[in-house]
Amino acid sequence: DLDVGIAPLPFARASRTDDISMCWPKEGAFCAIHVMIFKKDAHEDAIKIGRYLLSDEAQQLMSAPGLIPVNPNVPLPEEAVENKLNFYWKGWDWFIERLNGI
């Protein structure tokens, strides 16, 4: 039993005992970034998998437990919206500005 712990949002949502609550720091939550990169001559099957991972269906599956989707058709987790996407990440404003320009 700990007084304070750090857990990703999906883990906090999946608490078996329902004794975890979330506190979004006013300075911003830390962001764990996942990046997908294809090499120039990537196999067609690898590209299909990547496209699927970015699809509405796959992004909804990832967003449901609390991961931040990159697909603009998929709603953000309610905690992220409630906290106005306040992340502690140098360059976040630049990233959001570019994302909104796509």
All heavy atoms as an XYZ file, in Angstrom:
814
protein
N       0.842     -1.192      0.000
C       0.000      0.000      0.000
C       0.877      1.242      0.000
O       1.678      1.441      0.899
C      -0.900      0.017      1.226
C      -1.947     -1.074      1.168
O      -2.615     -1.181      0.120
O      -2.088     -1.820      2.152
N       0.666      2.062     -1.011
C       1.439      3.293     -1.146
C       0.518      4.498     -1.031
O      -0.656      4.423     -1.401
C       2.143      3.330     -2.504
C       3.099      2.176     -2.814
C       3.568      2.256     -4.247
C       4.284      2.213     -1.860
N       1.051      5.596     -0.540
C       0.268      6.830     -0.476
C       0.145      7.472     -1.848
O      -0.875      8.073     -2.167
C       0.918      7.820      0.490
C       0.848      7.336      1.938
O      -0.103      6.590      2.254
O       1.738      7.690      2.722
N       1.189      7.353     -2.659
C       1.192      7.952     -3.995
C       1.888      6.997     -4.941
O       2.853      6.336     -4.587
C       1.953      9.309     -3.991
C       2.054      9.870     -5.397
C       1.303     10.311     -3.069
N       1.391      6.923     -6.153
C       2.025      6.108     -7.184
C       1.780      6.743     -8.538
O       0.934      7.623     -8.682
N       2.530      6.337     -9.501
C       2.355      6.839    -10.862
C       1.973      5.655    -11.738
O       2.661      4.635    -11.747
C       3.647      7.491    -11.389
C       4.006      8.714    -10.534
C       3.480      7.898    -12.857
C       5.328      9.347    -10.893
N       0.859      5.806    -12.459
C       0.393      4.747    -13.345
C      -0.205      5.384    -14.591
O      -0.812      6.452    -14.502
C      -0.667      3.892    -12.655
N      -0.034      4.751    -15.734
C      -0.681      5.271    -16.936
C      -2.196      5.221    -16.767
O      -2.732      4.372    -16.048
C      -0.230      4.321    -18.046
C       0.901      3.539    -17.488
C       0.759      3.565    -15.999
N      -2.888      6.126    -17.438
C      -4.336      6.199    -17.344
C      -5.022      4.859    -17.585
O      -5.914      4.481    -16.815
C      -4.862      7.269    -18.312
C      -6.363      7.474    -18.369
C      -6.945      7.777    -16.993
C      -6.691      8.590    -19.341
N      -4.625      4.084    -18.619
C      -5.299      2.790    -18.811
C      -5.173      1.863    -17.599
O      -6.108      1.149    -17.273
C      -4.589      2.185    -20.026
C      -4.067      3.358    -20.780
C      -3.695      4.359    -19.712
N      -4.027      1.889    -16.894
C      -3.849      1.042    -15.717
C      -4.749      1.528    -14.582
O      -5.340      0.733    -13.866
C      -2.398      1.030    -15.260
C      -1.460      0.285    -16.163
C      -1.879     -0.267    -17.361
C      -0.134      0.139    -15.819
C      -1.008     -0.955    -18.188
C       0.755     -0.549    -16.644
C       0.307     -1.094    -17.832
N      -4.831      2.848    -14.425
C      -5.675      3.400    -13.366
C      -7.133      3.054    -13.614
O      -7.871      2.728    -12.682
C      -5.500      4.912    -13.290
N      -7.560      3.090    -14.858
C      -8.948      2.757    -15.191
C      -9.241      1.281    -14.966
O     -10.383      0.913    -14.752
C      -9.232      3.087    -16.646
C      -9.441      4.546    -16.909
C      -9.819      4.706    -18.355
N     -10.253      6.050    -18.667
C     -10.697      6.395    -19.848
N     -10.783      5.498    -20.808
N     -11.075      7.625    -20.083
N      -8.226      0.447    -15.036
C      -8.416     -1.004    -14.926
C      -8.176     -1.514    -13.514
O      -8.007     -2.701    -13.315
C      -7.489     -1.723    -15.914
N      -8.205     -0.644    -12.532
C      -7.970     -1.054    -11.148
C      -8.977     -2.121    -10.736
O     -10.181     -1.934    -10.856
C      -8.099      0.155    -10.222
O      -8.179     -0.259     -8.884
N      -8.484     -3.233    -10.256
C      -9.367     -4.335     -9.831
C     -10.136     -3.992     -8.567
O     -11.243     -4.463     -8.350
C      -8.548     -5.600     -9.600
C      -7.997     -6.170    -10.865
C      -7.244     -7.443    -10.584
N      -6.598     -7.885    -11.810
C      -5.693     -8.816    -11.863
N      -5.307     -9.429    -10.777
N      -5.148     -9.151    -13.015
N      -9.523     -3.187     -7.721
C     -10.159     -2.881     -6.438
C     -10.842     -1.520     -6.444
O     -11.413     -1.113     -5.441
C      -9.109     -2.923     -5.317
O      -8.046     -2.018     -5.648
C      -8.558     -4.321     -5.136
N     -10.771     -0.806     -7.538
C     -11.399      0.519     -7.670
C     -10.921      1.500     -6.598
O     -11.666      2.368     -6.164
C     -12.922      0.393     -7.592
C     -13.578      0.728     -8.908
O     -12.867      1.068     -9.858
O     -14.822      0.638     -8.982
N      -9.674      1.340     -6.162
C      -9.161      2.227     -5.126
C      -8.109      3.192     -5.663
O      -7.314      3.734     -4.919
C      -8.605      1.423     -3.949
C      -7.463      0.502     -4.372
O      -7.184      0.413     -5.581
O      -6.860     -0.124     -3.487
N      -8.135      3.408     -6.979
C      -7.202      4.348     -7.601
C      -7.994      5.520     -8.141
O      -9.003      5.342     -8.821
C      -6.416      3.684     -8.751
C      -5.539      2.557     -8.226
C      -5.566      4.718     -9.488
C      -4.805      1.784     -9.303
N      -7.572      6.714     -7.815
C      -8.193      7.902     -8.394
C      -7.115      8.683     -9.131
O      -5.929      8.553     -8.853
C      -8.831      8.766     -7.302
O      -7.856      9.210     -6.397
N      -7.556      9.474    -10.089
C      -6.594     10.191    -10.908
C      -6.510     11.642    -10.480
O      -7.522     12.270    -10.187
C      -7.004     10.124    -12.376
C      -5.910     10.626    -13.267
S      -6.368     10.510    -14.980
C      -6.553     12.214    -15.356
N      -5.311     12.150    -10.454
C      -5.057     13.555    -10.157
C      -4.209     14.107    -11.288
O      -3.047     13.740    -11.437
C      -4.320     13.675     -8.825
S      -3.777     15.347     -8.473
N      -4.795     14.962    -12.126
C      -4.057     15.549    -13.244
C      -3.348     16.791    -12.715
O      -3.997     17.756    -12.332
C      -5.040     15.939    -14.347
C      -4.413     16.165    -15.681
C      -3.569     17.192    -16.030
C      -4.583     15.387    -16.866
N      -3.200     17.090    -17.342
C      -3.815     15.987    -17.879
C      -5.297     14.241    -17.147
C      -3.757     15.473    -19.175
C      -5.244     13.738    -18.437
C      -4.472     14.349    -19.433
N      -2.006     16.800    -12.666
C      -1.286     17.947    -12.102
C      -1.550     19.237    -12.877
O      -1.665     19.214    -14.104
C       0.189     17.549    -12.232
C       0.183     16.076    -12.463
C      -1.103     15.758    -13.140
N      -1.670     20.350    -12.166
C      -1.925     21.628    -12.843
C      -0.774     21.988    -13.782
O      -0.960     22.691    -14.764
C      -2.181     22.739    -11.837
C      -0.985     23.127    -10.996
C      -1.315     24.257    -10.056
C      -0.068     24.609     -9.247
N      -0.282     25.714     -8.356
N       0.441     21.479    -13.496
C       1.591     21.745    -14.376
C       1.504     20.931    -15.665
O       2.222     21.199    -16.620
C       2.902     21.396    -13.668
C       3.181     22.207    -12.424
C       2.463     21.685    -11.185
O       1.829     20.612    -11.239
O       2.529     22.371    -10.156
N       0.669     19.922    -15.668
C       0.505     19.069    -16.845
C       0.896     17.638    -16.552
O       1.758     17.369    -15.728
N       0.234     16.712    -17.230
C       0.530     15.291    -17.082
C       1.692     14.932    -18.008
O       1.861     15.526    -19.070
C      -0.702     14.466    -17.438
N       2.490     13.960    -17.594
C       3.569     13.487    -18.457
C       2.978     12.711    -19.618
O       1.978     12.012    -19.472
C       4.546     12.593    -17.685
C       5.404     13.352    -16.727
C       5.164     13.292    -15.370
C       6.451     14.126    -17.184
C       5.945     13.995    -14.472
C       7.243     14.839    -16.301
C       6.982     14.772    -14.946
N       3.602     12.817    -20.748
C       3.117     12.163    -21.956
C       4.102     11.073    -22.373
O       5.295     11.341    -22.527
C       2.977     13.207    -23.063
S       2.115     12.616    -24.507
N       3.600      9.857    -22.523
C       4.420      8.747    -23.018
C       4.149      8.613    -24.513
O       3.073      8.199    -24.924
C       4.076      7.457    -22.289
N       5.110      8.972    -25.297
C       4.932      9.047    -26.752
C       5.219      7.694    -27.397
O       6.182      7.028    -27.057
C       5.881     10.105    -27.335
C       5.640     11.456    -26.666
C       5.701     10.197    -28.843
C       6.738     12.444    -26.932
N       4.383      7.314    -28.345
C       4.608      6.138    -29.178
C       4.735      6.638    -30.616
O       3.933      7.456    -31.065
C       3.436      5.160    -29.080
C       3.255      4.612    -27.708
N       2.518      5.247    -26.737
C       3.726      3.493    -27.144
C       2.534      4.535    -25.642
N       3.270      3.462    -25.849
N       5.721      6.168    -31.314
C       5.981      6.630    -32.679
C       5.997      5.431    -33.615
O       6.533      4.377    -33.287
C       7.347      7.366    -32.751
C       7.648      7.805    -34.168
C       7.367      8.554    -31.807
N       5.404      5.603    -34.804
C       5.436      4.568    -35.822
C       6.206      5.122    -37.020
O       5.881      6.197    -37.523
C       4.014      4.184    -36.261
C       3.987      3.131    -37.321
S       2.340      2.443    -37.712
C       1.213      3.781    -37.501
N       7.230      4.407    -37.420
C       8.089      4.838    -38.530
C       8.229      3.688    -39.523
O       8.404      2.539    -39.121
C       9.495      5.237    -38.017
C       9.371      6.378    -37.008
C      10.404      5.606    -39.172
C      10.666      6.693    -36.294
N       8.124      4.004    -40.799
C       8.317      3.003    -41.855
C       9.602      3.299    -42.611
O       9.883      4.455    -42.906
C       7.169      3.045    -42.868
C       5.845      2.646    -42.305
C       4.925      3.602    -41.924
C       5.508      1.315    -42.151
C       3.694      3.240    -41.408
C       4.282      0.938    -41.643
C       3.373      1.912    -41.267
N      10.362      2.272    -42.921
C      11.537      2.501    -43.758
C      11.067      2.662    -45.203
O       9.935      2.329    -45.557
C      12.545      1.372    -43.606
C      12.076      0.015    -44.066
C      13.175     -1.017    -43.839
C      12.764     -2.360    -44.402
N      13.802     -3.356    -44.268
N      11.937      3.198    -46.057
C      11.568      3.508    -47.444
C      11.006      2.309    -48.186
O      10.019      2.422    -48.893
C      12.774      4.044    -48.213
C      13.116      5.464    -47.903
C      14.249      5.933    -48.796
C      14.633      7.346    -48.471
N      15.733      7.814    -49.295
N      11.621      1.171    -48.025
C      11.188     -0.002    -48.789
C      10.408     -0.975    -47.906
O      10.533     -2.186    -48.045
C      12.377     -0.690    -49.451
C      13.445     -1.103    -48.455
O      13.381     -0.686    -47.286
O      14.357     -1.858    -48.858
N       9.558     -0.433    -47.028
C       8.771     -1.280    -46.123
C       7.874     -2.211    -46.935
O       7.329     -1.839    -47.975
C       7.926     -0.410    -45.201
N       7.729     -3.422    -46.423
C       6.874     -4.414    -47.075
C       5.428     -3.918    -47.063
O       4.978     -3.280    -46.111
C       6.990     -5.754    -46.347
C       6.373     -6.887    -47.087
N       5.023     -7.142    -47.055
C       6.923     -7.821    -47.890
C       4.755     -8.199    -47.804
N       5.904     -8.633    -48.321
N       4.697     -4.224    -48.105
C       3.303     -3.798    -48.239
C       2.456     -4.238    -47.030
O       1.578     -3.510    -46.579
C       2.715     -4.373    -49.532
C       1.309     -3.930    -49.825
C       0.782     -4.519    -51.120
O       1.553     -4.683    -52.079
O      -0.428     -4.815    -51.149
N       2.720     -5.433    -46.506
C       1.969     -5.917    -45.339
C       2.229     -5.045    -44.109
O       1.319     -4.797    -43.318
C       2.315     -7.370    -45.036
C       1.764     -8.336    -46.070
O       0.866     -7.936    -46.850
O       2.227     -9.492    -46.105
N       3.467     -4.590    -43.944
C       3.796     -3.718    -42.813
C       3.050     -2.390    -42.939
O       2.537     -1.857    -41.945
C       5.303     -3.475    -42.748
N       2.960     -1.885    -44.157
C       2.236     -0.629    -44.389
C       0.746     -0.831    -44.111
O       0.096      0.028    -43.511
C       2.496     -0.114    -45.816
C       3.969      0.295    -45.933
C       1.573      1.046    -46.150
C       4.430      0.629    -47.319
N       0.196     -1.978    -44.495
C      -1.220     -2.271    -44.216
C      -1.472     -2.298    -42.712
O      -2.481     -1.777    -42.228
C      -1.624     -3.612    -44.832
C      -1.805     -3.574    -46.332
C      -2.212     -4.954    -46.844
C      -2.250     -4.991    -48.353
N      -2.566     -6.334    -48.858
N      -0.563     -2.916    -41.981
C      -0.711     -2.968    -40.519
C      -0.668     -1.557    -39.935
O      -1.478     -1.197    -39.083
C       0.373     -3.866    -39.892
C       0.123     -5.325    -40.273
C       0.428     -3.690    -38.378
C       1.260     -6.259    -39.939
N       0.277     -0.761    -40.409
C       0.383      0.622    -39.935
C      -0.869      1.416    -40.234
O      -1.366      2.161    -39.377
N      -1.409      1.252    -41.421
C      -2.647      1.966    -41.771
C      -3.795      1.512    -40.882
O      -4.636      2.312    -40.476
C      -2.975      1.752    -43.249
C      -2.061      2.557    -44.147
C      -2.531      2.522    -45.579
N      -1.614      3.305    -46.405
C      -1.170      2.929    -47.583
N      -1.569      1.791    -48.117
N      -0.349      3.704    -48.263
N      -3.830      0.208    -40.596
C      -4.888     -0.281    -39.708
C      -4.744      0.340    -38.314
O      -5.726      0.759    -37.702
C      -4.888     -1.814    -39.596
C      -5.866     -2.269    -38.549
C      -7.238     -2.210    -38.784
C      -5.430     -2.695    -37.302
C      -8.147     -2.567    -37.802
C      -6.330     -3.060    -36.317
C      -7.689     -2.997    -36.568
O      -8.580     -3.338    -35.595
N      -3.505      0.405    -37.805
C      -3.289      0.974    -36.474
C      -3.728      2.433    -36.391
O      -4.059      2.930    -35.313
C      -1.823      0.838    -36.060
C      -1.366     -0.593    -35.771
C       0.140     -0.631    -35.548
C      -2.113     -1.172    -34.581
N      -3.747      3.125    -37.521
C      -4.184      4.518    -37.555
C      -5.667      4.657    -37.907
O      -6.202      5.766    -37.894
C      -3.338      5.307    -38.561
C      -1.852      5.395    -38.216
C      -1.086      6.057    -39.349
C      -1.639      6.142    -36.908
N      -6.320      3.544    -38.206
C      -7.735      3.571    -38.612
C      -8.640      3.966    -37.447
O      -8.251      3.887    -36.273
C      -8.161      2.200    -39.140
O      -8.266      1.271    -38.069
N      -9.852      4.367    -37.784
C     -10.834      4.711    -36.754
C     -11.025      3.539    -35.783
O     -11.033      3.726    -34.568
C     -12.188      5.051    -37.386
C     -12.181      6.357    -38.175
O     -11.140      7.041    -38.234
O     -13.238      6.694    -38.732
N     -11.171      2.339    -36.337
C     -11.434      1.157    -35.519
C     -10.315      0.910    -34.500
O     -10.566      0.774    -33.299
C     -11.598     -0.070    -36.407
C     -11.827     -1.348    -35.647
C     -11.885     -2.582    -36.544
O     -11.555     -2.500    -37.740
O     -12.264     -3.632    -36.020
N      -9.084      0.858    -34.968
C      -7.957      0.567    -34.072
C      -7.735      1.703    -33.078
O      -7.461      1.454    -31.899
C      -6.688      0.307    -34.879
N      -7.864      2.941    -33.531
C      -7.657      4.078    -32.635
C      -8.736      4.129    -31.550
O      -8.456      4.496    -30.416
C      -7.630      5.378    -33.428
C      -6.381      5.550    -34.275
C      -5.176      5.892    -33.448
O      -5.118      6.948    -32.825
N      -4.198      4.999    -33.427
N      -9.963      3.726    -31.881
C     -11.022      3.673    -30.867
C     -10.704      2.612    -29.826
O     -10.938      2.815    -28.639
C     -12.376      3.416    -31.522
C     -12.901      4.640    -32.241
C     -14.128      4.366    -33.093
O     -14.521      3.220    -33.297
N     -14.712      5.430    -33.606
N     -10.162      1.473    -30.286
C      -9.772      0.421    -29.342
C      -8.680      0.909    -28.396
O      -8.663      0.565    -27.216
C      -9.288     -0.823    -30.098
C     -10.360     -1.623    -30.832
C      -9.714     -2.681    -31.727
C     -11.318     -2.274    -29.846
N      -7.745      1.715    -28.921
C      -6.649      2.221    -28.089
C      -7.102      3.363    -27.184
O      -6.624      3.506    -26.067
C      -5.505      2.693    -28.980
C      -4.784      1.566    -29.685
S      -3.416      2.216    -30.653
C      -3.708      1.436    -32.221
N      -8.044      4.161    -27.680
C      -8.516      5.306    -26.911
C      -9.438      4.896    -25.763
O      -9.464      5.545    -24.718
C      -9.253      6.274    -27.834
O      -9.742      7.373    -27.123
N     -10.171      3.803    -25.939
C     -11.156      3.378    -24.933
C     -10.561      3.245    -23.534
O     -11.155      3.724    -22.564
C     -11.830      2.083    -25.372
N      -9.388      2.622    -23.374
C      -8.838      2.515    -22.018
C      -8.132      3.782    -21.545
O      -7.777      3.903    -20.385
C      -7.853      1.350    -22.114
C      -7.451      1.314    -23.543
C      -8.640      1.799    -24.325
N      -7.895      4.748    -22.450
C      -7.283      5.994    -22.012
C      -6.059      6.447    -22.774
O      -5.445      7.434    -22.404
N      -5.668      5.756    -23.841
C      -4.544      6.229    -24.638
C      -5.010      7.384    -25.523
O      -6.166      7.432    -25.934
C      -3.983      5.097    -25.501
C      -3.387      3.913    -24.731
C      -2.973      2.810    -25.698
C      -2.203      4.346    -23.905
N      -4.128      8.310    -25.818
C      -4.470      9.472    -26.636
C      -4.419      9.068    -28.107
O      -3.355      8.690    -28.608
C      -3.495     10.648    -26.387
C      -3.428     10.998    -24.908
C      -3.866     11.848    -27.244
C      -4.664     11.612    -24.328
N      -5.545      9.145    -28.829
C      -5.540      8.759    -30.241
C      -4.876      9.841    -31.097
O      -4.893     11.019    -30.739
C      -7.031      8.642    -30.576
C      -7.692      9.604    -29.654
C      -6.873      9.569    -28.384
N      -4.299      9.426    -32.221
C      -3.753     10.395    -33.167
C      -4.707     10.614    -34.326
O      -4.537     11.539    -35.097
C      -2.362      9.965    -33.700
C      -1.347      9.944    -32.576
C      -2.432      8.626    -34.408
N      -5.715      9.779    -34.439
C      -6.713      9.896    -35.494
C      -7.731     10.960    -35.072
O      -8.382     10.818    -34.035
C      -7.393      8.537    -35.698
C      -8.398      8.534    -36.815
O      -9.097      9.507    -37.049
N      -8.480      7.410    -37.505
N      -7.898     12.034    -35.860
C      -8.813     13.112    -35.456
C     -10.283     12.698    -35.432
O     -11.112     13.422    -34.877
C      -8.561     14.199    -36.503
C      -7.986     13.495    -37.673
C      -7.232     12.312    -37.129
N     -10.635     11.551    -36.004
C     -12.020     11.078    -35.985
C     -12.379     10.379    -34.678
O     -13.533     10.040    -34.456
C     -12.272     10.092    -37.135
C     -12.076     10.736    -38.482
O     -12.374     11.906    -38.668
N     -11.557      9.968    -39.421
N     -11.381     10.136    -33.838
C     -11.597      9.377    -32.606
C     -11.575     10.339    -31.420
O     -10.640     11.124    -31.264
C     -10.510      8.289    -32.447
C     -10.673      7.547    -31.135
C     -10.558      7.333    -33.626
N     -12.612     10.288    -30.583
C     -12.661     11.192    -29.428
C     -11.525     10.929    -28.434
O     -11.082      9.800    -28.269
C     -14.013     10.894    -28.772
C     -14.715      9.914    -29.625
C     -13.761      9.422    -30.675
N     -11.097     11.982    -27.803
C     -10.064     11.897    -26.775
C     -10.655     11.331    -25.485
O     -11.851     11.474    -25.233
C      -9.504     13.288    -26.492
C      -8.749     13.948    -27.639
C      -8.604     15.434    -27.381
C      -7.394     13.298    -27.799
N      -9.832     10.710    -24.652
C     -10.322     10.252    -23.349
C     -10.865     11.437    -22.550
O     -10.329     12.546    -22.617
C      -9.077      9.674    -22.679
C      -8.152      9.346    -23.798
C      -8.432     10.369    -24.861
N     -11.926     11.201    -21.801
C     -12.592     12.290    -21.076
C     -11.644     13.027    -20.130
O     -11.743     14.245    -19.977
C     -13.803     11.771    -20.311
C     -13.474     10.725    -19.259
C     -14.698     10.061    -18.661
O     -15.603      9.681    -19.416
O     -14.726      9.928    -17.427
N     -10.704     12.321    -19.525
C      -9.761     12.975    -18.606
C      -8.893     13.990    -19.348
O      -8.569     15.047    -18.812
C      -8.865     11.935    -17.929
C      -9.602     11.005    -16.994
C     -10.161      9.763    -17.699
O     -10.156      9.697    -18.941
O     -10.588      8.846    -16.980
N      -8.499     13.667    -20.566
C      -7.681     14.593    -21.347
C      -8.472     15.835    -21.724
O      -7.957     16.955    -21.676
C      -7.146     13.897    -22.600
N      -9.732     15.637    -22.089
C     -10.592     16.771    -22.456
C     -10.863     17.647    -21.233
O     -10.736     18.873    -21.299
C     -11.921     16.271    -23.068
C     -12.880     17.427    -23.314
C     -11.658     15.509    -24.360
N     -11.226     17.013    -20.119
C     -11.515     17.755    -18.888
C     -10.338     18.614    -18.457
O     -10.518     19.678    -17.883
C     -11.861     16.785    -17.752
C     -13.192     16.113    -17.908
C     -13.396     14.969    -16.908
O     -12.487     14.700    -16.091
O     -14.466     14.349    -16.969
N      -9.126     18.149    -18.732
C      -7.916     18.868    -18.329
C      -7.292     19.652    -19.477
O      -6.129     20.031    -19.416
C      -6.921     17.895    -17.700
C      -7.418     17.409    -16.359
O      -7.337     18.132    -15.381
N      -7.987     16.207    -16.323
N      -8.087     19.878    -20.521
C      -7.703     20.730    -21.658
C      -6.368     20.328    -22.289
O      -5.576     21.171    -22.661
C      -7.693     22.192    -21.233
C      -9.048     22.679    -20.754
C      -8.991     24.107    -20.280
C     -10.332     24.616    -19.835
N     -10.904     24.009    -18.668
N      -6.129     19.012    -22.375
C      -4.898     18.485    -22.974
C      -3.657     19.137    -22.381
O      -2.706     19.460    -23.088
C      -4.899     18.660    -24.495
C      -5.842     17.745    -25.255
C      -5.825     18.092    -26.731
C      -5.464     16.288    -25.067
N      -3.677     19.321    -21.074
C      -2.555     19.951    -20.390
C      -1.466     18.911    -20.131
O      -1.551     18.144    -19.183
C      -3.038     20.571    -19.078
C      -1.931     21.278    -18.338
O      -0.911     21.640    -18.904
N      -2.125     21.466    -17.056
N      -0.459     18.903    -21.009
C       0.649     17.963    -20.872
C       1.937     18.690    -20.546
O       2.179     19.794    -21.014
C       0.846     17.158    -22.165
C      -0.261     16.188    -22.426
C      -1.149     16.401    -23.459
C      -0.426     15.071    -21.633
C      -2.186     15.518    -23.706
C      -1.460     14.180    -21.862
C      -2.339     14.404    -22.902
N       2.755     18.052    -19.738
C       4.072     18.594    -19.405
C       5.044     18.041    -20.444
O       5.626     16.978    -20.277
C       4.475     18.164    -17.985
C       5.727     18.831    -17.506
C       5.710     20.168    -17.115
C       6.925     18.135    -17.442
C       6.856     20.786    -16.669
C       8.081     18.766    -17.003
C       8.042     20.077    -16.619
O       9.180     20.695    -16.183
N       5.142     18.749    -21.542
C       5.940     18.268    -22.672
C       6.423     19.475    -23.459
O       5.630     20.175    -24.086
C       5.090     17.357    -23.541
C       5.714     16.847    -24.795
C       7.029     16.849    -25.128
C       5.044     16.260    -25.905
N       7.228     16.301    -26.368
C       6.011     15.926    -26.863
C       3.713     15.989    -26.186
C       5.697     15.346    -28.077
C       3.397     15.405    -27.388
C       4.385     15.087    -28.322
N       7.704     19.720    -23.424
C       8.283     20.833    -24.170
C       7.992     20.613    -25.654
O       8.296     19.558    -26.206
C       9.793     20.911    -23.929
C      10.420     22.127    -24.536
C      11.908     22.202    -24.214
C      12.517     23.417    -24.839
N      13.932     23.540    -24.532
N       7.370     21.579    -26.284
C       7.028     21.454    -27.691
C       5.591     21.007    -27.935
O       5.154     20.892    -29.075
N       4.825     20.749    -26.859
C       3.442     20.277    -27.023
C       2.607     21.287    -27.812
O       1.833     20.911    -28.688
C       2.815     20.005    -25.660
C       1.382     19.592    -25.746
C       0.293     20.331    -25.385
C       0.869     18.351    -26.239
N      -0.850     19.621    -25.622
C      -0.531     18.403    -26.151
C       1.459     17.203    -26.757
C      -1.346     17.354    -26.546
C       0.634     16.157    -27.150
C      -0.744     16.241    -27.039
N       2.737     22.572    -27.496
C       1.962     23.597    -28.216
C       2.282     23.566    -29.708
O       1.389     23.674    -30.549
C       2.238     24.989    -27.648
C       1.720     25.141    -26.224
O       0.785     24.398    -25.858
O       2.248     25.987    -25.496
N       3.558     23.404    -30.037
C       3.970     23.318    -31.442
C       3.331     22.091    -32.094
O       2.813     22.160    -33.203
C       5.494     23.218    -31.531
C       5.997     22.987    -32.908
C       6.329     23.946    -33.833
C       6.238     21.728    -33.531
N       6.745     23.349    -34.993
C       6.706     21.985    -34.850
C       6.107     20.409    -33.139
C       7.041     20.971    -35.731
C       6.438     19.409    -34.026
C       6.894     19.700    -35.308
N       3.340     20.958    -31.390
C       2.774     19.719    -31.913
C       1.280     19.879    -32.182
O       0.788     19.521    -33.258
C       3.031     18.582    -30.919
C       2.432     17.270    -31.323
C       3.032     16.490    -32.297
C       1.257     16.814    -30.744
C       2.476     15.279    -32.687
C       0.700     15.614    -31.110
C       1.294     14.849    -32.090
N       0.541     20.411    -31.229
C      -0.915     20.591    -31.386
C      -1.207     21.556    -32.529
O      -2.122     21.342    -33.331
C      -1.550     21.076    -30.066
C      -1.522     19.969    -29.027
C      -2.970     21.570    -30.280
C      -2.338     18.738    -29.389
N      -0.432     22.614    -32.623
C      -0.618     23.587    -33.702
C      -0.448     22.911    -35.072
O      -1.252     23.112    -35.976
C       0.408     24.712    -33.538
C       0.211     25.885    -34.456
C       1.245     26.957    -34.173
O       1.319     27.399    -33.000
O       1.985     27.331    -35.101
N       0.590     22.084    -35.215
C       0.830     21.373    -36.480
C      -0.266     20.323    -36.731
O      -0.735     20.156    -37.844
C       2.191     20.680    -36.494
C       3.398     21.591    -36.384
C       3.374     22.702    -37.453
N       4.531     23.540    -37.430
C       4.740     24.541    -36.571
N       3.905     24.783    -35.603
N       5.799     25.294    -36.665
N      -0.662     19.625    -35.681
C      -1.702     18.592    -35.808
C      -3.013     19.218    -36.276
O      -3.685     18.677    -37.147
C      -1.894     17.901    -34.455
C      -2.830     16.701    -34.427
C      -2.292     15.580    -35.316
C      -3.012     16.201    -33.017
N      -3.349     20.368    -35.723
C      -4.584     21.038    -36.123
C      -4.515     21.591    -37.541
O      -5.532     21.847    -38.166
C      -4.926     22.169    -35.144
C      -5.378     21.633    -33.813
O      -5.920     20.545    -33.730
N      -5.143     22.389    -32.756
N      -3.297     21.744    -38.067
C      -3.114     22.246    -39.436
C      -3.178     21.175    -40.498
O      -3.143     21.467    -41.691
N      -3.319     19.921    -40.088
C      -3.340     18.812    -41.066
C      -4.705     18.688    -41.682
O      -5.710     18.760    -41.091
C      -2.943     17.467    -40.391
C      -1.498     17.544    -39.942
C      -3.167     16.301    -41.327
C      -1.023     16.332    -39.158
